[in-house]
Amino acid sequence: MKGFKFLAASLSIAICGMFVAPAVHSAGFPEKPIRIIVPYPAGSNTDNLARILGIGLAERTGQPVVIDNRSGAGGTIGVLSAVQAVPDGYTLLLHTNAIATEPVVKKSLPYNARKDLTPITTVVSAPNVLIVHPSLPVKNVAELIAYAKANPGKVNFGSSGSGTLVHLAAELFKATAGINIVHVPYRGGAQSQPALWNNEVQMLIDPLPSSKTMAASGRVRALAVTSSERSDMWPELPTVSESGLPGYNAIVWFGLFAPAGTPPDVIAKISTDVRAVLASRQTRESLQKLNAVGVGDTPEVFSKKVSAEFASWEKVSIDAGLKFD
């Protein structure tokens, strides 16, 4: 009987140990430097954001945070480096929702981002802006749609490259509005923006900071932000949804990922730390300089967002009949 009681007690302790093991596993995390892989060059928006996040995380955790720029192949090199890393929480990836357009644009990838990465949290999100050349006789989205329908094929829209987020955002606008406008791809915003100034194209969806600067100079006319709600960074500018195309939403977000297989308790700890960093005044002020707004959602919420993005851009591509090499 005493043996039975001892055995039962031992089993009870063992079972309890099974349930508390994850908490014990993350209790000391992190115990060494954390690496954040950025799949774009130093000085890029993603890199600037990673450095702000890194400073905050280092202060909160007491461990150094190293920013590792692994640019090339449109971000593929950096993502591959992340998915091949040991899934222990010490290697993270900061990427935009361009990660959800990769399967649309590239026929073969050396990884499956849906399966090989674990979403942690959205770090920041920001709208793009629908801008047009001032010579176009439209003052709002409804007038733009009406003009395009009355002049099929005569409105050209630029992009910073085929398959980029801004290209697909414009394709979504085109499909939802039911209009015939012509895509003209360029090699980056440094080319697509002057193309709009020079009236080579008449419409462009572009990041808010650069759009606001161009609009202030009179080179372009801003019609609406692409988010579902107005932006605090440009509150007087209406959304595409409220000004002629209900339901339209095409923002850019930057999110943090870990290699698949990273322990859930470690994912939760990182998410909690990032949310605390984003809530700090220092980080908010730094992000404001980038015209970005911190988000900091839970891994569960972010995972649903990522899954929805994969499905959404795949549908846009199919509906628009897009073909990529």
C-alpha positions as CSV (number, residue, x, y, z in Angstrom):
1,M,0.0,0.0,0.0
2,K,2.9,2.3,0.9
3,G,4.5,1.4,-2.4
4,F,1.3,2.3,-4.2
5,K,1.1,5.6,-2.5
6,F,4.8,6.3,-3.4
7,L,4.2,5.3,-7.0
8,A,1.1,7.5,-7.2
9,A,2.9,10.4,-5.8
10,S,5.8,9.9,-8.2
11,L,3.4,9.7,-11.1
12,S,1.7,12.9,-9.9
13,I,5.0,14.7,-9.7
14,A,6.0,13.5,-13.1
15,I,2.7,14.5,-14.7
16,C,2.9,18.0,-13.1
17,G,6.4,18.2,-14.4
18,M,5.2,17.5,-17.9
19,F,2.8,20.5,-17.7
20,V,5.2,22.9,-16.2
21,A,8.2,21.9,-18.4
22,P,7.4,24.6,-21.1
23,A,7.3,27.4,-18.4
24,V,10.6,26.1,-17.1
25,H,12.0,26.0,-20.6
26,S,11.2,29.6,-21.2
27,A,11.9,30.9,-17.7
28,G,15.6,31.6,-18.5
29,F,15.0,32.7,-22.1
30,P,17.0,34.4,-23.5
31,E,20.3,33.4,-22.1
32,K,22.5,34.4,-25.1
33,P,22.4,36.9,-28.0
34,I,19.3,36.9,-30.3
35,R,19.8,37.3,-34.0
36,I,17.1,39.0,-36.2
37,I,17.5,38.2,-39.9
38,V,16.5,41.0,-42.2
39,P,16.1,39.8,-45.9
40,Y,16.8,43.3,-47.2
41,P,19.9,45.5,-47.3
42,A,21.1,47.8,-44.5
43,G,19.2,51.1,-44.6
44,S,16.0,49.6,-45.9
45,N,12.7,50.2,-44.1
46,T,12.8,46.6,-42.7
47,D,16.4,47.1,-41.5
48,N,15.6,50.4,-39.8
49,L,12.6,48.8,-38.0
50,A,14.7,45.8,-37.0
51,R,17.3,48.1,-35.4
52,I,14.6,50.0,-33.4
53,L,13.1,46.6,-32.3
54,G,16.6,45.3,-31.5
55,I,17.4,48.2,-29.2
56,G,14.2,47.7,-27.2
57,L,14.5,43.9,-27.0
58,A,18.1,44.2,-25.8
59,E,17.1,46.6,-23.0
60,R,14.2,44.4,-22.0
61,T,16.0,41.1,-22.0
62,G,19.5,42.1,-21.1
63,Q,20.9,40.2,-24.0
64,P,22.5,41.7,-27.2
65,V,20.3,41.6,-30.4
66,V,22.3,41.2,-33.6
67,I,20.7,42.4,-36.9
68,D,21.8,40.1,-39.7
69,N,21.2,41.5,-43.2
70,R,20.8,38.6,-45.6
71,S,19.6,40.4,-48.8
72,G,19.3,39.0,-52.3
73,A,16.9,37.1,-54.5
74,G,14.0,39.3,-53.5
75,G,14.3,38.3,-49.9
76,T,14.6,34.5,-50.6
77,I,18.1,34.2,-49.2
78,G,17.2,35.7,-45.9
79,V,14.1,33.6,-45.5
80,L,16.0,30.4,-46.3
81,S,18.6,31.3,-43.7
82,A,15.9,31.7,-41.1
83,V,14.0,28.5,-41.9
84,Q,17.3,26.5,-41.8
85,A,18.2,27.9,-38.3
86,V,17.9,25.9,-35.1
87,P,14.4,26.4,-33.8
88,D,15.3,27.6,-30.3
89,G,14.1,31.2,-30.4
90,Y,17.6,32.7,-30.9
91,T,17.2,33.2,-34.6
92,L,14.2,35.3,-35.8
93,L,13.1,36.8,-39.1
94,L,11.6,40.2,-39.7
95,H,9.7,40.3,-42.9
96,T,6.9,42.1,-44.6
97,N,3.7,40.6,-46.0
98,A,5.6,40.3,-49.2
99,I,6.3,36.8,-47.8
100,A,2.7,35.9,-48.7
101,T,3.2,37.1,-52.3
102,E,6.3,35.0,-52.9
103,P,4.4,31.8,-53.8
104,V,2.4,33.9,-56.3
105,V,5.4,35.5,-58.0
106,K,7.9,32.6,-57.8
107,K,7.2,29.2,-59.3
108,S,9.7,27.4,-57.1
109,L,11.0,28.3,-53.7
110,P,13.5,26.4,-51.5
111,Y,11.1,26.5,-48.6
112,N,7.4,26.6,-47.8
113,A,6.9,29.7,-45.7
114,R,3.4,28.5,-44.6
115,K,5.0,25.4,-43.0
116,D,8.6,26.4,-42.3
117,L,8.0,29.5,-40.3
118,T,6.0,30.2,-37.1
119,P,4.4,33.7,-36.8
120,I,5.2,35.6,-33.6
121,T,3.6,39.0,-33.9
122,T,2.9,41.9,-36.2
123,V,5.5,44.6,-35.4
124,V,4.1,47.5,-37.3
125,S,1.6,48.2,-40.1
126,A,1.2,51.1,-42.5
127,P,-1.1,52.0,-45.4
128,N,-0.1,52.8,-48.9
129,V,-1.7,55.7,-50.7
130,L,-3.5,55.8,-54.1
131,I,-2.0,58.7,-56.0
132,V,-2.6,60.1,-59.5
133,H,-1.0,62.6,-61.8
134,P,-2.6,66.1,-61.4
135,S,-3.6,66.2,-65.0
136,L,-6.0,63.3,-64.5
137,P,-9.5,64.9,-64.1
138,V,-10.4,63.1,-60.9
139,K,-10.5,64.3,-57.3
140,N,-11.5,61.1,-55.5
141,V,-11.7,57.3,-55.9
142,A,-15.3,57.3,-57.3
143,E,-14.3,59.8,-60.0
144,L,-11.2,57.7,-60.8
145,I,-13.3,54.6,-61.3
146,A,-15.9,56.4,-63.4
147,Y,-13.1,57.9,-65.6
148,A,-11.4,54.5,-66.1
149,K,-14.7,52.9,-67.1
150,A,-15.4,55.7,-69.6
151,N,-11.8,55.4,-70.9
152,P,-10.9,51.7,-70.9
153,G,-7.2,51.0,-71.3
154,K,-6.2,54.6,-71.3
155,V,-5.1,54.8,-67.7
156,N,-1.7,53.4,-66.9
157,F,-0.7,52.4,-63.4
158,G,2.9,52.0,-62.3
159,S,4.5,49.8,-59.8
160,S,8.0,49.2,-58.3
161,G,8.0,45.8,-60.0
162,S,5.8,42.9,-61.1
163,G,4.6,40.9,-58.2
164,T,5.4,43.5,-55.6
165,L,2.9,44.3,-52.9
166,V,2.0,47.6,-54.5
167,H,1.5,45.9,-57.9
168,L,-0.9,43.4,-56.4
169,A,-2.6,46.1,-54.4
170,A,-3.3,47.9,-57.7
171,E,-4.5,44.7,-59.3
172,L,-6.9,44.2,-56.4
173,F,-8.2,47.7,-56.9
174,K,-8.6,47.0,-60.6
175,A,-10.4,43.8,-60.1
176,T,-12.7,45.1,-57.3
177,A,-13.6,48.2,-59.3
178,G,-14.1,46.3,-62.5
179,I,-12.0,48.6,-64.6
180,N,-9.5,48.2,-67.4
181,I,-6.2,49.9,-66.5
182,V,-2.7,49.0,-67.8
183,H,0.2,47.9,-65.6
184,V,3.6,49.4,-66.3
185,P,6.3,47.8,-64.0
186,Y,9.5,49.6,-63.0
187,R,12.6,48.6,-61.1
188,G,11.8,50.1,-57.8
189,G,10.1,53.2,-56.5
190,A,13.1,55.3,-57.6
191,Q,11.8,54.8,-61.2
192,S,8.0,54.4,-60.7
193,Q,7.7,57.7,-58.8
194,P,9.3,59.9,-61.5
195,A,7.3,58.0,-64.1
196,L,4.1,59.3,-62.4
197,W,5.5,62.9,-62.1
198,N,6.3,62.8,-65.9
199,N,2.8,61.4,-66.7
200,E,4.2,58.2,-68.1
201,V,1.7,56.5,-65.8
202,Q,-1.3,58.2,-64.4
203,M,-1.8,56.2,-61.2
204,L,0.4,54.6,-58.5
205,I,-0.1,52.9,-55.2
206,D,2.9,54.0,-53.1
207,P,4.1,54.1,-49.4
208,L,2.5,56.8,-47.3
209,P,5.7,58.8,-46.4
210,S,6.9,59.2,-50.0
211,S,3.3,59.8,-51.2
212,K,2.8,62.6,-48.7
213,T,6.1,64.3,-49.7
214,M,5.1,64.1,-53.4
215,A,1.6,65.4,-52.8
216,A,3.0,68.4,-50.8
217,S,5.2,69.3,-53.7
218,G,2.3,69.3,-56.1
219,R,3.7,66.6,-58.2
220,V,0.9,64.2,-57.5
221,R,-2.7,64.2,-56.2
222,A,-3.4,61.9,-53.3
223,L,-6.9,60.3,-53.4
224,A,-7.0,57.8,-50.5
225,V,-5.1,55.5,-48.2
226,T,-5.4,51.8,-48.8
227,S,-6.1,50.7,-45.2
228,S,-9.6,49.9,-43.9
229,E,-9.4,52.9,-41.5
230,R,-7.9,56.4,-41.9
231,S,-4.3,56.8,-40.9
232,D,-3.2,58.9,-38.0
233,M,-0.3,59.9,-40.1
234,W,-2.6,61.5,-42.7
235,P,-6.1,61.8,-41.0
236,E,-7.7,64.1,-43.5
237,L,-7.1,61.6,-46.3
238,P,-10.1,59.2,-46.7
239,T,-9.8,55.4,-47.3
240,V,-10.3,53.8,-50.6
241,S,-13.1,51.8,-49.0
242,E,-15.1,54.9,-47.8
243,S,-14.6,56.8,-51.0
244,G,-15.9,54.5,-53.7
245,L,-14.7,50.9,-53.2
246,P,-16.3,49.4,-50.1
247,G,-14.2,46.6,-48.4
248,Y,-10.9,47.4,-50.1
249,N,-7.9,46.9,-47.8
250,A,-4.3,46.5,-48.9
251,I,-1.8,47.5,-46.2
252,V,1.8,46.7,-45.7
253,W,2.9,45.1,-42.4
254,F,6.2,44.0,-40.9
255,G,6.1,40.8,-38.8
256,L,8.4,38.7,-36.7
257,F,8.8,35.0,-37.4
258,A,10.7,32.0,-36.0
259,P,11.7,28.7,-37.6
260,A,9.0,26.1,-37.4
261,G,9.4,23.9,-34.4
262,T,10.4,26.7,-32.0
263,P,8.8,25.8,-28.6
264,P,5.4,27.5,-28.1
265,D,6.4,28.9,-24.7
266,V,9.4,30.6,-26.3
267,I,7.2,32.0,-29.0
268,A,4.9,33.4,-26.3
269,K,7.8,34.9,-24.4
270,I,9.2,36.7,-27.5
271,S,5.7,37.9,-28.4
272,T,5.2,39.3,-24.9
273,D,8.6,41.0,-25.0
274,V,8.0,42.6,-28.4
275,R,4.6,43.9,-27.3
276,A,6.2,45.5,-24.2
277,V,8.9,47.1,-26.4
278,L,6.3,48.5,-28.8
279,A,4.3,49.9,-25.9
280,S,7.3,51.9,-24.7
281,R,7.4,55.7,-25.3
282,Q,10.9,55.5,-26.7
283,T,9.9,52.9,-29.4
284,R,6.7,54.8,-30.2
285,E,8.7,58.0,-30.8
286,S,11.2,56.1,-33.0
287,L,8.5,54.5,-35.1
288,Q,6.8,57.8,-35.5
289,K,9.9,59.1,-37.3
290,L,9.4,56.2,-39.8
291,N,5.7,57.0,-40.2
292,A,4.9,53.6,-38.7
293,V,2.5,52.5,-36.0
294,G,3.3,49.6,-33.7
295,V,0.8,46.7,-33.5
296,G,2.0,43.8,-31.3
297,D,-0.7,41.2,-31.7
298,T,-0.6,37.7,-30.3
299,P,0.9,34.7,-32.1
300,E,-2.6,33.3,-32.6
301,V,-4.0,36.6,-34.2
302,F,-0.9,37.0,-36.3
303,S,-1.0,33.4,-37.5
304,K,-4.6,34.0,-38.8
305,K,-3.5,37.2,-40.5
306,V,-0.7,35.5,-42.3
307,S,-2.9,32.7,-43.5
308,A,-5.4,35.1,-44.7
309,E,-2.7,37.0,-46.7
310,F,-1.6,33.9,-48.4
311,A,-5.1,33.1,-49.5
312,S,-5.9,36.7,-50.5
313,W,-3.0,37.4,-52.8
314,E,-3.3,33.9,-54.4
315,K,-6.9,34.8,-55.2
316,V,-5.9,38.2,-56.6
317,S,-3.3,36.6,-58.8
318,I,-5.8,34.0,-60.1
319,D,-8.6,36.5,-60.6
320,A,-6.4,38.9,-62.5
321,G,-4.8,36.1,-64.6
322,L,-1.3,37.2,-63.6
323,K,1.6,35.3,-65.1
324,F,5.1,35.5,-63.7
325,D,8.4,33.9,-64.7
